[in-house]
Amino acid sequence: MSEPLNRRDFLKAAAIAAGPAVISARGANEKINIGWIGVGTRGYAALDWLHTAAPNDVRITAICDTYQGYIERAQDRMKTVWGNTPKVYADYRELLADPSIDAVYIMTPEHLHHEMGVAAMKANKHMYIEKPLAHTIEEGYDIVHAWEKSGKIAQVGTQNRSSSIYKRAKELIDKGMIGDAHFVRAFWYRNSLPNDPAWRYVIPPEATTANTDWNRFLGPATKRPWSPERYFQWRLYWDYSGGISTDLLVHQTDIVNYLCGKTVPKTCIASGGIYRWTDKNDDREVPDTFSAIYEYPDNFQINYSCYFGNDHYGYGEQICGNEGTIEVMNRQDLYFTPESFKGKPPDAVKSREPIHLNGKADFNEGDGAISHFRNYIQSILGNEKPIAPPTIGQQAAISGHMATISFKNQKKVIWDEAASKVHFA
């Protein structure tokens, strides 16, 4: 069982995050050697993102995955985009044991984050780890403690914090443009045809136990017979994923924390279920319809919803202040709308004009992932500070885990900050 991380520990950890980084004794003019763990769907796409973010500062010298087909695909991409052939590992521990590697990217299913994250810190590597930080609250604290002891740079993949559109939204909120805010709506809606249900990624027909290391993929999870569905569509099963709560929701509770200066909610109640795809042969476990209500200290609430059967409203956060509203839609469009007060606004509000900004048109930026990668690399070089260190990643993950725990138990969950644990109302 992990030790809890109290407020003092968080402040200490934040100081570590702010400290200078030294990449290697080889000298500052040399590139950072990157080891890449996980080259599946997101890990593969992110090879290009890093090349865009920091092509002159890094080189990927090693890749690791448990499916040979992913390894081969990544090798081809490395030759095309990066112009080199990295070493190949099936066991991430062998990659971490390579003394030439300065930093790692961990782009694996969330149930593997704990053992890989702790091992990376013990191996004295800088670490980028995808969200959620870990599969449970306790595992997340283990990673935070290991990072504290390491003194290394670590970044969690909640990339909205690096988005220019969200940074501008925070500036507007901090300037008082919306007044006091006590209520936020956040939502993520998707849709697809029946032959392409959510998270049912295509299973390569050539995938077998001969070219897929099933036992390494399972790691600490329950041992089961080979299942290509569980391997390639892992987000649908509780053993490897928190579903909507930890894959989607954490992005939005995290960015609300960032925008509004919040950390961990004090309560959560969640509900939902498998409403969209109900075929009797479908073995998915996580819901496709999900809602959660969070209460924070200081009279603040987030009302969250997600549905995989309609995408009309898309993705967004709406920060509802008593003098105006900030909306960020689809990670691209920022809207500020002042309150009308039934046509009689006070002078201070009357002078505020509506604002619309677009991420690509105004900042030449997508969802912030490339900027997030750049921030990680520049932090290793000592030029910046990580915008999402493990303390921040743990706060985001806790909100997701609270929703999962509430949903599974059909009870309201209360966060005990002193004990760093949840209990039921």
C-alpha positions as CSV (number, residue, x, y, z in Angstrom):
1,M,0.0,0.0,0.0
2,S,1.4,3.4,-1.0
3,E,1.9,6.1,1.6
4,P,-0.4,9.1,1.2
5,L,0.9,12.3,-0.2
6,N,-0.2,15.3,1.9
7,R,-0.2,19.0,1.1
8,R,3.4,19.4,2.3
9,D,4.6,16.6,0.1
10,F,2.8,18.1,-2.9
11,L,4.6,21.5,-2.3
12,K,7.9,19.7,-2.0
13,A,7.2,17.8,-5.2
14,A,6.3,21.0,-6.9
15,A,9.7,22.4,-5.9
16,I,11.4,19.4,-7.5
17,A,9.4,20.0,-10.7
18,A,10.7,23.6,-10.8
19,G,14.3,22.7,-10.4
20,P,16.9,22.7,-13.2
21,A,17.6,19.7,-15.3
22,V,20.8,18.2,-16.5
23,I,20.4,15.9,-19.5
24,S,23.7,14.1,-19.4
25,A,27.4,14.3,-18.6
26,R,28.0,14.2,-22.3
27,G,27.3,17.9,-22.6
28,A,24.4,20.3,-23.5
29,N,25.2,20.3,-27.2
30,E,24.3,16.6,-27.6
31,K,20.8,15.5,-28.4
32,I,18.6,13.9,-25.8
33,N,18.4,10.1,-26.4
34,I,14.8,9.0,-26.1
35,G,13.5,5.5,-25.4
36,W,9.9,4.9,-26.6
37,I,7.8,2.4,-24.7
38,G,4.5,1.6,-26.6
39,V,4.0,2.3,-30.3
40,G,0.4,1.3,-30.6
41,T,-2.3,3.7,-31.8
42,R,-1.3,6.9,-29.9
43,G,2.3,5.9,-29.4
44,Y,2.8,5.5,-33.2
45,A,1.1,8.9,-34.0
46,A,3.2,10.6,-31.4
47,L,6.5,9.7,-33.1
48,D,5.6,12.3,-35.6
49,W,4.5,14.8,-32.9
50,L,7.9,14.7,-31.2
51,H,9.6,15.2,-34.5
52,T,7.6,18.3,-35.0
53,A,8.1,19.5,-31.4
54,A,11.8,19.0,-31.0
55,P,13.6,17.6,-34.1
56,N,16.9,19.3,-33.3
57,D,17.0,18.5,-29.6
58,V,16.2,14.7,-29.5
59,R,16.7,11.4,-31.2
60,I,14.7,8.3,-30.6
61,T,17.3,5.6,-30.1
62,A,15.1,2.7,-28.9
63,I,11.5,1.5,-29.2
64,C,9.6,-1.2,-27.2
65,D,6.3,-2.9,-27.7
66,T,4.8,-6.3,-27.1
67,Y,3.3,-6.7,-30.6
68,Q,5.8,-7.3,-33.4
69,G,3.5,-5.7,-36.0
70,Y,3.6,-2.4,-34.1
71,I,7.4,-2.6,-33.8
72,E,7.8,-3.1,-37.6
73,R,5.4,-0.3,-38.4
74,A,7.3,2.0,-36.0
75,Q,10.6,1.1,-37.5
76,D,9.4,2.0,-41.0
77,R,8.1,5.3,-39.7
78,M,11.3,6.1,-37.9
79,K,13.3,5.6,-41.1
80,T,10.8,7.8,-43.1
81,V,10.4,10.6,-40.6
82,W,13.5,10.5,-38.4
83,G,16.0,8.9,-40.8
84,N,17.4,6.4,-38.3
85,T,16.9,2.8,-37.1
86,P,16.4,2.6,-33.3
87,K,17.2,-0.4,-31.2
88,V,14.2,-2.7,-30.5
89,Y,13.1,-4.2,-27.2
90,A,10.3,-6.5,-26.2
91,D,11.0,-6.0,-22.5
92,Y,10.8,-2.4,-21.3
93,R,13.2,-3.2,-18.4
94,E,15.9,-3.9,-20.9
95,L,15.3,-0.5,-22.5
96,L,15.5,1.2,-19.1
97,A,18.8,-0.6,-18.4
98,D,20.4,1.0,-21.4
99,P,22.7,3.8,-19.9
100,S,22.7,5.7,-23.2
101,I,19.0,6.6,-22.9
102,D,18.3,9.9,-21.1
103,A,14.5,10.0,-21.2
104,V,11.5,7.9,-22.0
105,Y,8.0,8.2,-23.3
106,I,5.6,5.7,-21.8
107,M,2.6,5.3,-24.2
108,T,1.1,2.1,-22.9
109,P,-2.3,1.0,-21.5
110,E,-2.9,2.5,-18.1
111,H,-2.7,-0.7,-16.1
112,L,1.1,-0.8,-17.0
113,H,1.8,2.8,-16.0
114,H,2.6,1.9,-12.4
115,E,5.3,-0.6,-12.9
116,M,6.8,1.2,-15.8
117,G,6.7,4.7,-14.2
118,V,8.3,3.6,-11.0
119,A,10.9,1.6,-12.9
120,A,11.7,4.6,-15.1
121,M,12.3,6.8,-12.1
122,K,14.5,4.2,-10.4
123,A,16.4,3.9,-13.6
124,N,17.2,7.6,-13.4
125,K,15.4,8.5,-16.6
126,H,13.3,11.6,-17.4
127,M,9.8,10.5,-18.1
128,Y,6.8,11.4,-20.2
129,I,3.8,9.3,-19.2
130,E,0.4,9.3,-20.8
131,K,-2.7,10.0,-18.7
132,P,-4.0,8.7,-16.5
133,L,-0.9,8.7,-14.3
134,A,-1.9,5.2,-13.0
135,H,-4.7,2.7,-12.8
136,T,-5.5,3.4,-9.2
137,I,-5.1,6.2,-6.7
138,E,-2.6,4.2,-4.7
139,E,-0.5,3.4,-7.8
140,G,-0.4,7.1,-8.7
141,Y,1.0,8.0,-5.3
142,D,3.7,5.4,-5.8
143,I,4.8,7.1,-9.0
144,V,4.7,10.5,-7.4
145,H,6.9,9.3,-4.5
146,A,9.4,7.6,-6.9
147,W,9.6,10.9,-8.9
148,E,10.2,12.9,-5.8
149,K,13.2,10.7,-4.9
150,S,14.6,10.7,-8.5
151,G,15.0,14.4,-9.0
152,K,14.2,13.9,-12.7
153,I,11.9,15.7,-15.0
154,A,8.5,14.1,-15.5
155,Q,5.5,15.2,-17.5
156,V,2.0,13.6,-17.6
157,G,0.1,13.6,-20.9
158,T,-2.8,16.0,-20.0
159,Q,-1.8,18.2,-23.0
160,N,-4.6,20.7,-22.8
161,R,-2.5,22.6,-20.2
162,S,0.0,23.3,-23.0
163,S,-2.6,24.6,-25.5
164,S,-2.5,28.3,-26.4
165,I,-6.2,28.5,-26.6
166,Y,-6.6,27.2,-23.0
167,K,-3.8,29.5,-21.8
168,R,-5.7,32.5,-23.2
169,A,-8.9,31.3,-21.6
170,K,-7.0,31.2,-18.2
171,E,-5.7,34.7,-18.8
172,L,-9.3,36.0,-19.4
173,I,-10.6,34.2,-16.3
174,D,-7.7,35.5,-14.1
175,K,-8.4,39.1,-15.4
176,G,-11.9,38.7,-13.9
177,M,-13.7,38.7,-17.3
178,I,-16.3,36.3,-16.1
179,G,-16.4,37.3,-12.4
180,D,-16.9,34.6,-9.8
181,A,-17.4,31.1,-11.2
182,H,-19.1,28.4,-9.3
183,F,-20.4,26.1,-12.0
184,V,-18.8,24.4,-15.0
185,R,-20.4,22.1,-17.7
186,A,-17.9,19.8,-19.4
187,F,-18.9,17.2,-22.0
188,W,-17.5,14.9,-24.7
189,Y,-19.9,13.4,-27.2
190,R,-19.0,11.0,-30.0
191,N,-20.8,8.8,-32.5
192,S,-20.1,6.1,-35.0
193,L,-21.8,3.5,-37.2
194,P,-22.8,0.1,-35.7
195,N,-19.9,-1.5,-37.6
196,D,-17.4,0.8,-36.0
197,P,-18.4,1.1,-32.2
198,A,-16.3,3.1,-29.8
199,W,-12.8,1.8,-29.0
200,R,-13.4,-1.4,-31.1
201,Y,-10.1,-0.8,-32.9
202,V,-9.3,-3.0,-35.9
203,I,-7.5,-6.2,-34.8
204,P,-4.7,-7.1,-37.2
205,P,-5.6,-10.5,-38.7
206,E,-2.0,-11.7,-38.4
207,A,-1.8,-11.1,-34.7
208,T,-1.2,-14.3,-32.7
209,T,0.6,-15.4,-29.6
210,A,3.6,-16.0,-31.8
211,N,4.1,-12.3,-32.5
212,T,2.3,-10.8,-29.5
213,D,3.7,-11.1,-26.0
214,W,0.4,-11.6,-24.2
215,N,1.9,-12.2,-20.8
216,R,3.9,-9.0,-20.9
217,F,0.8,-7.1,-21.9
218,L,-1.1,-8.5,-19.0
219,G,1.6,-7.5,-16.5
220,P,0.0,-7.2,-13.1
221,A,-3.6,-7.7,-14.4
222,T,-5.6,-10.9,-14.0
223,K,-4.1,-13.8,-16.0
224,R,-6.4,-14.8,-18.9
225,P,-6.2,-16.8,-22.1
226,W,-5.0,-15.0,-25.2
227,S,-7.7,-12.4,-26.3
228,P,-7.0,-10.2,-29.3
229,E,-10.0,-8.1,-28.3
230,R,-8.5,-7.4,-24.9
231,Y,-5.1,-6.7,-26.3
232,F,-6.1,-4.3,-29.1
233,Q,-9.3,-2.9,-27.6
234,W,-8.1,-2.7,-24.0
235,R,-10.0,0.5,-23.2
236,L,-13.2,-1.6,-23.0
237,Y,-12.2,-3.7,-20.0
238,W,-11.8,-2.8,-16.4
239,D,-8.6,-4.8,-15.9
240,Y,-6.7,-2.3,-18.1
241,S,-8.7,0.8,-18.2
242,G,-11.0,3.1,-16.2
243,G,-13.0,3.7,-19.4
244,I,-14.5,7.1,-20.0
245,S,-13.5,8.3,-16.5
246,T,-9.7,7.9,-17.0
247,D,-9.5,8.1,-20.8
248,L,-11.6,11.1,-21.5
249,L,-13.0,12.8,-18.3
250,V,-9.6,13.4,-16.8
251,H,-8.6,15.7,-19.6
252,Q,-11.6,17.9,-18.8
253,T,-11.5,17.9,-15.0
254,D,-7.8,18.6,-15.3
255,I,-8.2,21.6,-17.6
256,V,-11.0,23.0,-15.4
257,N,-8.5,22.7,-12.4
258,Y,-6.0,24.6,-14.5
259,L,-8.4,27.3,-15.6
260,C,-10.1,27.8,-12.2
261,G,-7.3,27.1,-9.8
262,K,-8.7,23.9,-8.4
263,T,-7.1,20.6,-7.4
264,V,-9.1,17.6,-6.1
265,P,-12.9,17.5,-5.8
266,K,-14.3,16.7,-2.3
267,T,-17.2,14.5,-3.6
268,C,-18.3,12.7,-6.8
269,I,-21.4,10.8,-7.8
270,A,-21.5,9.1,-11.2
271,S,-23.9,7.0,-13.2
272,G,-24.3,5.5,-16.6
273,G,-24.0,2.2,-18.4
274,I,-23.7,0.4,-21.7
275,Y,-26.7,1.9,-23.5
276,R,-25.5,2.2,-27.1
277,W,-24.1,-1.2,-28.1
278,T,-26.0,-4.0,-26.4
279,D,-25.4,-6.9,-28.7
280,K,-25.5,-10.1,-26.5
281,N,-22.1,-11.1,-27.9
282,D,-20.5,-7.8,-27.1
283,D,-18.3,-8.4,-24.0
284,R,-17.4,-4.7,-23.3
285,E,-17.3,-3.8,-19.6
286,V,-16.9,0.0,-19.5
287,P,-19.9,2.3,-20.1
288,D,-20.6,4.2,-23.3
289,T,-22.9,6.6,-21.5
290,F,-21.6,8.4,-18.4
291,S,-22.3,11.3,-16.2
292,A,-20.5,12.6,-13.1
293,I,-21.2,15.5,-10.7
294,Y,-18.2,16.9,-8.7
295,E,-18.4,19.2,-5.7
296,Y,-15.2,21.1,-4.9
297,P,-14.3,23.2,-1.9
298,D,-15.4,26.9,-2.1
299,N,-18.8,26.2,-3.6
300,F,-17.7,25.0,-7.0
301,Q,-19.3,22.3,-9.2
302,I,-18.4,20.4,-12.4
303,N,-21.3,18.7,-14.2
304,Y,-19.7,16.2,-16.6
305,S,-21.4,14.1,-19.3
306,C,-20.2,11.8,-22.1
307,Y,-22.2,9.8,-24.7
308,F,-21.1,7.7,-27.6
309,G,-24.4,7.9,-29.5
310,N,-24.5,11.5,-30.7
311,D,-21.8,14.0,-31.5
312,H,-23.9,17.1,-32.2
313,Y,-22.4,19.1,-29.3
314,G,-18.9,17.6,-29.6
315,Y,-16.4,18.4,-26.9
316,G,-16.3,21.4,-24.6
317,E,-15.9,23.1,-21.3
318,Q,-18.2,26.0,-20.3
319,I,-17.0,28.1,-17.4
320,C,-20.1,29.9,-16.1
321,G,-19.2,33.0,-14.2
322,N,-21.7,35.5,-12.7
323,E,-20.4,38.2,-15.2
324,G,-19.7,36.1,-18.3
325,T,-19.0,32.7,-19.8
326,I,-15.8,31.2,-21.2
327,E,-16.4,28.3,-23.6
328,V,-13.7,26.2,-25.2
329,M,-15.2,24.0,-27.9
330,N,-13.4,21.0,-29.5
331,R,-10.1,22.3,-28.2
332,Q,-10.1,24.8,-30.9
333,D,-12.6,27.6,-30.4
334,L,-12.6,30.0,-27.5
335,Y,-15.7,32.1,-26.9
336,F,-16.2,34.8,-24.3
337,T,-19.7,36.1,-23.8
338,P,-20.5,38.7,-21.2
339,E,-23.7,38.4,-19.2
340,S,-26.6,40.5,-20.2
341,F,-28.3,41.0,-16.9
342,K,-31.7,41.2,-18.6
343,G,-30.4,44.1,-20.7
344,K,-29.1,46.1,-17.8
345,P,-25.5,45.0,-17.1
346,P,-23.4,47.0,-14.7
347,D,-20.9,49.4,-16.4
348,A,-17.9,47.1,-15.8
349,V,-19.6,44.3,-17.7
350,K,-21.2,46.5,-20.3
351,S,-17.8,47.5,-21.6
352,R,-16.7,43.9,-22.2
353,E,-16.9,42.8,-25.8
354,P,-17.6,39.2,-26.9
355,I,-14.4,37.4,-28.0
356,H,-13.8,34.5,-30.4
357,L,-10.4,32.9,-31.0
358,N,-9.5,29.8,-33.0
359,G,-6.5,27.7,-32.1
360,K,-5.3,27.1,-35.7
361,A,-6.1,30.5,-37.1
362,D,-4.9,32.6,-34.1
363,F,-2.1,30.4,-32.7
364,N,-1.3,27.9,-35.4
365,E,-1.8,25.1,-33.0
366,G,-3.9,21.9,-32.7
367,D,-4.9,20.3,-29.4
368,G,-1.7,21.2,-27.5
369,A,0.0,17.8,-27.8
370,I,3.0,19.1,-29.8
371,S,3.4,22.0,-27.4
372,H,3.2,19.6,-24.5
373,F,6.0,17.5,-25.9
374,R,8.1,20.6,-26.5
375,N,7.6,21.7,-22.9
376,Y,8.8,18.3,-21.7
377,I,11.9,18.5,-23.8
378,Q,12.7,22.1,-22.9
379,S,12.3,21.2,-19.3
380,I,14.9,18.5,-19.6
381,L,17.2,21.1,-21.2
382,G,16.5,23.4,-18.2
383,N,14.8,26.1,-20.3
384,E,11.2,25.6,-18.9
385,K,9.3,23.9,-16.1
386,P,7.0,21.0,-16.7
387,I,3.4,22.2,-16.9
388,A,2.0,18.8,-15.9
389,P,4.3,17.1,-13.4
390,P,3.2,14.0,-11.5
391,T,1.6,15.9,-8.7
392,I,-0.7,17.6,-11.2
393,G,-1.2,14.3,-13.1
394,Q,-2.2,12.6,-9.8
395,Q,-4.8,15.3,-9.0
396,A,-6.3,14.8,-12.5
397,A,-6.3,11.0,-12.1
398,I,-7.9,11.1,-8.7
399,S,-11.0,12.8,-10.2
400,G,-11.2,10.0,-12.8
401,H,-10.8,7.3,-10.2
402,M,-13.4,8.8,-8.0
403,A,-15.9,8.6,-10.8
404,T,-15.0,5.0,-11.6
405,I,-15.4,4.0,-7.9
406,S,-18.7,5.8,-7.6
407,F,-20.0,4.2,-10.8
408,K,-18.9,0.7,-9.9
409,N,-20.3,0.9,-6.4
410,Q,-23.4,3.1,-7.2
411,K,-22.5,5.3,-4.2
412,K,-21.4,8.9,-3.6
413,V,-17.6,9.1,-3.1
414,I,-16.0,11.5,-0.7
415,W,-12.3,12.5,-0.9
416,D,-10.4,12.4,2.5
417,E,-7.6,14.9,1.8
418,A,-5.8,14.1,5.2
419,A,-5.7,10.4,4.5
420,S,-5.4,10.7,0.7
421,K,-8.2,8.2,0.3
422,V,-11.8,7.9,-0.7
423,H,-14.7,6.7,1.3
424,F,-18.4,6.4,0.7
425,A,-21.1,8.8,1.9
